[in-house]
Amino acid sequence: MKQISHNIDDESIEAKVLWFRTLPIPDRMELLCYFTDLALEFNPDLAGKKDAQSTKGSVRILSKT
């Protein structure tokens, strides 16, 4: 039986990443499509933006502790 957690640590980015990694690939793809559709619903011009550039070097993700 699954339990509901009221621990704020379960809402951290790290906890969400661990949860996401447990999903099978088809479920991950379904979420990707869902979030893409959601973004396009709120910003239809997003699909026309073709000027994205790759970053050089590394990307650092900061979190408030």
Helices and strands as residue ranges (DSSP letters): G 8-11, H 13-21, H 25-42, G 44-48
